[in-house]
Amino acid sequence: MARQVDVADLVDRARRQEPRAVARLISLVEDASPQLREVAAALAPLTGRAQVVGLTGPPGVGKSTTTSALVSALRAAGKRVGVLAVDPSSPFSGGALLGDRIRMQDHATDPGVFIRSMATRGHLGGLSWATPQALRVLDAAGFDVVLIETVGVGQSEVDVVGLADTTLVLLAPGMGDGIQAAKAGILEIADVFVVNKADRDGADTTARELKYMISLGRREIRGASWRQPIVKTVASRGEGVDEVITAIDHHRDWTRAHGEWHDRRAARARTEIEAIAVAAVRTRLGDLHGGDAIDALAKRVMTGDLDPYTAADALVDGI
Amino acid sequence: MARQVDVADLVDRARRQEPRAVARLISLVEDASPQLREVAAALAPLTGRAQVVGLTGPPGVGKSTTTSALVSALRAAGKRVGVLAVDPSSPFSGGALLGDRIRMQDHATDPGVFIRSMATRGHLGGLSWATPQALRVLDAAGFDVVLIETVGVGQSEVDVVGLADTTLVLLAPGMGDGIQAAKAGILEIADVFVVNKADRDGADTTARELKYMISLGRREIRGASWRQPIVKTVASRGEGVDEVITAIDHHRDWTRAHGEWHDRRAARARTEIEAIAVAAVRTRLGDLHGGDAIDALAKRVMTGDLDPYTAADALVDGI
């Protein structure tokens, strides 16, 4: 039997900025520990205060560098900052991410910063289930801002961005065609555009193209319209980073004034509840998976005696 | 109300190699048409015959070129060939895939070839749900071989490879570090390795590194061991492609002799049933999503009055 954890004590220590307590709580939710529900119940009354910022964009635009620069700037303003870096679980992902993460080690010894890589490994729904719980831990532990950095590839990463109050989309010069091809998706999820590596050729062109796209795709929310700002940065030198933080805060103020802040948080809570409910049902199906019922159904599907929909109906009826 | 489709007639025409009938059937399963179950029931008795080959690998190794070359070789051998090209739905995917697909148009006028792009767009589980159904359509329509090509990034693509009787993993010279970093994942899913672009520098090194990795990670199945072959190709000139087909057929014969062919197909049927069951439950939750119950729960989660697990319990109890 696994050792019982004193959850109340762990939460207290996390709130007193003990990184190991924070890490332990995240592990408890990530690994779906038997004490998960106890942890969730202890965290709930302490949540809702953290400002959640999503950060995404195609590979090579400098997401980790920008995250690191944002952390430095927020720390300088006295904020406690949590970072959830969402890694894809591709067997082909290579070592690039690891190298990027090393830059974040500037903050490794700062108790006001907590950094955690969230693996998307595991089954479908794993990511959308574990990341919000880790976010709850950081929120409850008293981090003022939580940055969620994703690699910007795939639906699950886009889902994670759905956790954010404000989403930054990073681009870099020389990606013009890519921007055109992807414009619908980018316009949908970006609240603030950051053109990083702005000291390179083509930064003005990229910003101009973005501006044109924004003019075509302006979002209307409750009759008012948030004008997505474009901020140019050279994150490796910290240039433009304060302007990014100003843009994030403007967006927060705007969404609060227009009811969107509340709507997003309500949508997030609905999605979170639904994801947990689906995972719970999946676990029950998985329990059947080991049993004879599904084996018998699978055999009939294999031989063409039964179609998989009729088999699934039988399985759901069996829960 | 949507027009009713004569499913039996459509299946007949698909089996007489009418591409439009095949396309219509796939659309019916992909769009979760009201007639989906009728289609599934009509297809079931006709399935189980197609040889299913998965093809994956990192970007830039020449997956589409290799797929196209395999199609040509299989056609020369008198086989009907279906291709399911699984695209990621990333908002940042850019235009590269489109360009790759154009090469496949060599086969566009051949009624013995059917090519379909499967978007992974949509919600979690969309891919693992739609692709096996499209595979069933091609199988029932009498295609001898179905190639499933994925971009090799992310868990959902790996899941799709799980549909295959035989999985090819493509690599190209000059990716040494990537191979090392990714070796565990690659070794797990590959039945046959293809080193494409073998006319380039470093092909021998890549093959040698692979060979060494294979020697470390040999898979044991029922006491016997399938030795993953490494085939070198220059797919753009058709070189080595016949050897790939020979390797695929060897693997099929081996898995049949050792019971693994049956085990894989049984596992595939179980996974397919489970995916449909989860989707069905998700739909029921989604119906609640629009209702007051989940809104009330979400509000309590937002205010910290309730944790999301307790809320999810209440939701599941409500189904």
HADDOCK unambig.tbl for C-alpha pairs under 7 A between the chains (distance, minus, plus):
assign (segid A and resid 37 and name CA) (segid B and resid 309 and name CA) 6.50 0.50 0.50
assign (segid A and resid 40 and name CA) (segid B and resid 307 and name CA) 5.75 0.50 0.50
assign (segid A and resid 41 and name CA) (segid B and resid 307 and name CA) 5.34 0.50 0.50
assign (segid A and resid 44 and name CA) (segid B and resid 304 and name CA) 4.72 0.50 0.50
assign (segid A and resid 44 and name CA) (segid B and resid 305 and name CA) 6.88 0.50 0.50
assign (segid A and resid 44 and name CA) (segid B and resid 306 and name CA) 6.35 0.50 0.50
assign (segid A and resid 44 and name CA) (segid B and resid 307 and name CA) 5.12 0.50 0.50
assign (segid A and resid 45 and name CA) (segid B and resid 304 and name CA) 4.39 0.50 0.50
assign (segid A and resid 45 and name CA) (segid B and resid 305 and name CA) 6.25 0.50 0.50
assign (segid A and resid 46 and name CA) (segid B and resid 304 and name CA) 6.90 0.50 0.50
assign (segid A and resid 47 and name CA) (segid B and resid 304 and name CA) 6.21 0.50 0.50
assign (segid A and resid 48 and name CA) (segid B and resid 302 and name CA) 6.77 0.50 0.50
assign (segid A and resid 58 and name CA) (segid B and resid 92 and name CA) 6.07 0.50 0.50
assign (segid A and resid 88 and name CA) (segid B and resid 154 and name CA) 6.25 0.50 0.50
assign (segid A and resid 89 and name CA) (segid B and resid 154 and name CA) 5.84 0.50 0.50
assign (segid A and resid 89 and name CA) (segid B and resid 155 and name CA) 6.30 0.50 0.50
assign (segid A and resid 90 and name CA) (segid B and resid 153 and name CA) 5.16 0.50 0.50
assign (segid A and resid 90 and name CA) (segid B and resid 154 and name CA) 4.46 0.50 0.50
assign (segid A and resid 90 and name CA) (segid B and resid 155 and name CA) 6.24 0.50 0.50
assign (segid A and resid 91 and name CA) (segid B and resid 182 and name CA) 5.18 0.50 0.50
assign (segid A and resid 91 and name CA) (segid B and resid 185 and name CA) 4.38 0.50 0.50
assign (segid A and resid 91 and name CA) (segid B and resid 186 and name CA) 6.15 0.50 0.50
assign (segid A and resid 92 and name CA) (segid B and resid 58 and name CA) 6.09 0.50 0.50
assign (segid A and resid 92 and name CA) (segid B and resid 153 and name CA) 6.77 0.50 0.50
assign (segid A and resid 92 and name CA) (segid B and resid 178 and name CA) 6.96 0.50 0.50
assign (segid A and resid 92 and name CA) (segid B and resid 182 and name CA) 5.17 0.50 0.50
assign (segid A and resid 93 and name CA) (segid B and resid 182 and name CA) 6.72 0.50 0.50
assign (segid A and resid 94 and name CA) (segid B and resid 178 and name CA) 4.65 0.50 0.50
assign (segid A and resid 94 and name CA) (segid B and resid 181 and name CA) 5.07 0.50 0.50
assign (segid A and resid 94 and name CA) (segid B and resid 182 and name CA) 5.75 0.50 0.50
assign (segid A and resid 95 and name CA) (segid B and resid 178 and name CA) 6.78 0.50 0.50
assign (segid A and resid 95 and name CA) (segid B and resid 181 and name CA) 5.97 0.50 0.50
assign (segid A and resid 124 and name CA) (segid B and resid 124 and name CA) 6.82 0.50 0.50
assign (segid A and resid 124 and name CA) (segid B and resid 125 and name CA) 6.73 0.50 0.50
assign (segid A and resid 125 and name CA) (segid B and resid 124 and name CA) 6.75 0.50 0.50
assign (segid A and resid 153 and name CA) (segid B and resid 90 and name CA) 5.20 0.50 0.50
assign (segid A and resid 153 and name CA) (segid B and resid 92 and name CA) 6.76 0.50 0.50
assign (segid A and resid 154 and name CA) (segid B and resid 88 and name CA) 6.30 0.50 0.50
assign (segid A and resid 154 and name CA) (segid B and resid 89 and name CA) 5.97 0.50 0.50
assign (segid A and resid 154 and name CA) (segid B and resid 90 and name CA) 4.51 0.50 0.50
assign (segid A and resid 155 and name CA) (segid B and resid 89 and name CA) 6.42 0.50 0.50
assign (segid A and resid 155 and name CA) (segid B and resid 90 and name CA) 6.25 0.50 0.50
assign (segid A and resid 178 and name CA) (segid B and resid 92 and name CA) 6.94 0.50 0.50
assign (segid A and resid 178 and name CA) (segid B and resid 94 and name CA) 4.55 0.50 0.50
assign (segid A and resid 178 and name CA) (segid B and resid 95 and name CA) 6.68 0.50 0.50
assign (segid A and resid 181 and name CA) (segid B and resid 94 and name CA) 5.18 0.50 0.50
assign (segid A and resid 181 and name CA) (segid B and resid 95 and name CA) 6.08 0.50 0.50
assign (segid A and resid 182 and name CA) (segid B and resid 91 and name CA) 5.14 0.50 0.50
assign (segid A and resid 182 and name CA) (segid B and resid 92 and name CA) 5.21 0.50 0.50
assign (segid A and resid 182 and name CA) (segid B and resid 93 and name CA) 6.79 0.50 0.50
assign (segid A and resid 182 and name CA) (segid B and resid 94 and name CA) 5.86 0.50 0.50
assign (segid A and resid 185 and name CA) (segid B and resid 91 and name CA) 4.39 0.50 0.50
assign (segid A and resid 186 and name CA) (segid B and resid 91 and name CA) 6.16 0.50 0.50
assign (segid A and resid 265 and name CA) (segid B and resid 302 and name CA) 7.00 0.50 0.50
assign (segid A and resid 266 and name CA) (segid B and resid 298 and name CA) 6.00 0.50 0.50
assign (segid A and resid 266 and name CA) (segid B and resid 299 and name CA) 6.48 0.50 0.50
assign (segid A and resid 266 and name CA) (segid B and resid 302 and name CA) 6.60 0.50 0.50
assign (segid A and resid 269 and name CA) (segid B and resid 298 and name CA) 5.04 0.50 0.50
assign (segid A and resid 269 and name CA) (segid B and resid 301 and name CA) 6.39 0.50 0.50
assign (segid A and resid 269 and name CA) (segid B and resid 302 and name CA) 6.38 0.50 0.50
assign (segid A and resid 270 and name CA) (segid B and resid 294 and name CA) 6.52 0.50 0.50
assign (segid A and resid 270 and name CA) (segid B and resid 295 and name CA) 6.94 0.50 0.50
assign (segid A and resid 270 and name CA) (segid B and resid 298 and name CA) 5.19 0.50 0.50
assign (segid A and resid 272 and name CA) (segid B and resid 308 and name CA) 6.87 0.50 0.50
assign (segid A and resid 273 and name CA) (segid B and resid 308 and name CA) 5.33 0.50 0.50
assign (segid A and resid 273 and name CA) (segid B and resid 309 and name CA) 6.95 0.50 0.50
assign (segid A and resid 273 and name CA) (segid B and resid 311 and name CA) 6.28 0.50 0.50
assign (segid A and resid 273 and name CA) (segid B and resid 312 and name CA) 5.04 0.50 0.50
assign (segid A and resid 274 and name CA) (segid B and resid 312 and name CA) 6.59 0.50 0.50
assign (segid A and resid 276 and name CA) (segid B and resid 309 and name CA) 6.61 0.50 0.50
assign (segid A and resid 276 and name CA) (segid B and resid 312 and name CA) 5.97 0.50 0.50
assign (segid A and resid 277 and name CA) (segid B and resid 312 and name CA) 4.81 0.50 0.50
assign (segid A and resid 277 and name CA) (segid B and resid 313 and name CA) 6.77 0.50 0.50
assign (segid A and resid 277 and name CA) (segid B and resid 315 and name CA) 6.90 0.50 0.50
assign (segid A and resid 277 and name CA) (segid B and resid 316 and name CA) 6.01 0.50 0.50
assign (segid A and resid 278 and name CA) (segid B and resid 282 and name CA) 6.37 0.50 0.50
assign (segid A and resid 282 and name CA) (segid B and resid 278 and name CA) 6.35 0.50 0.50
assign (segid A and resid 285 and name CA) (segid B and resid 274 and name CA) 6.98 0.50 0.50
assign (segid A and resid 294 and name CA) (segid B and resid 270 and name CA) 6.53 0.50 0.50
assign (segid A and resid 295 and name CA) (segid B and resid 270 and name CA) 6.95 0.50 0.50
assign (segid A and resid 298 and name CA) (segid B and resid 266 and name CA) 6.03 0.50 0.50
assign (segid A and resid 298 and name CA) (segid B and resid 269 and name CA) 5.05 0.50 0.50
assign (segid A and resid 298 and name CA) (segid B and resid 270 and name CA) 5.20 0.50 0.50
assign (segid A and resid 299 and name CA) (segid B and resid 266 and name CA) 6.50 0.50 0.50
assign (segid A and resid 301 and name CA) (segid B and resid 269 and name CA) 6.40 0.50 0.50
assign (segid A and resid 302 and name CA) (segid B and resid 48 and name CA) 6.74 0.50 0.50
assign (segid A and resid 302 and name CA) (segid B and resid 265 and name CA) 6.99 0.50 0.50
assign (segid A and resid 302 and name CA) (segid B and resid 266 and name CA) 6.61 0.50 0.50
assign (segid A and resid 302 and name CA) (segid B and resid 269 and name CA) 6.37 0.50 0.50
assign (segid A and resid 304 and name CA) (segid B and resid 44 and name CA) 4.69 0.50 0.50
assign (segid A and resid 304 and name CA) (segid B and resid 45 and name CA) 4.38 0.50 0.50
assign (segid A and resid 304 and name CA) (segid B and resid 46 and name CA) 6.89 0.50 0.50
assign (segid A and resid 304 and name CA) (segid B and resid 47 and name CA) 6.19 0.50 0.50
assign (segid A and resid 305 and name CA) (segid B and resid 44 and name CA) 6.85 0.50 0.50
assign (segid A and resid 305 and name CA) (segid B and resid 45 and name CA) 6.26 0.50 0.50
assign (segid A and resid 306 and name CA) (segid B and resid 44 and name CA) 6.35 0.50 0.50
assign (segid A and resid 307 and name CA) (segid B and resid 40 and name CA) 5.74 0.50 0.50
assign (segid A and resid 307 and name CA) (segid B and resid 41 and name CA) 5.35 0.50 0.50
assign (segid A and resid 307 and name CA) (segid B and resid 44 and name CA) 5.16 0.50 0.50
assign (segid A and resid 308 and name CA) (segid B and resid 272 and name CA) 6.87 0.50 0.50
assign (segid A and resid 308 and name CA) (segid B and resid 273 and name CA) 5.32 0.50 0.50
assign (segid A and resid 309 and name CA) (segid B and resid 37 and name CA) 6.50 0.50 0.50
assign (segid A and resid 309 and name CA) (segid B and resid 273 and name CA) 6.95 0.50 0.50
assign (segid A and resid 309 and name CA) (segid B and resid 276 and name CA) 6.58 0.50 0.50
assign (segid A and resid 311 and name CA) (segid B and resid 273 and name CA) 6.29 0.50 0.50
assign (segid A and resid 312 and name CA) (segid B and resid 273 and name CA) 5.05 0.50 0.50
assign (segid A and resid 312 and name CA) (segid B and resid 274 and name CA) 6.58 0.50 0.50
assign (segid A and resid 312 and name CA) (segid B and resid 276 and name CA) 5.95 0.50 0.50
assign (segid A and resid 312 and name CA) (segid B and resid 277 and name CA) 4.80 0.50 0.50
assign (segid A and resid 313 and name CA) (segid B and resid 277 and name CA) 6.77 0.50 0.50
assign (segid A and resid 315 and name CA) (segid B and resid 277 and name CA) 6.90 0.50 0.50
assign (segid A and resid 316 and name CA) (segid B and resid 277 and name CA) 6.02 0.50 0.50
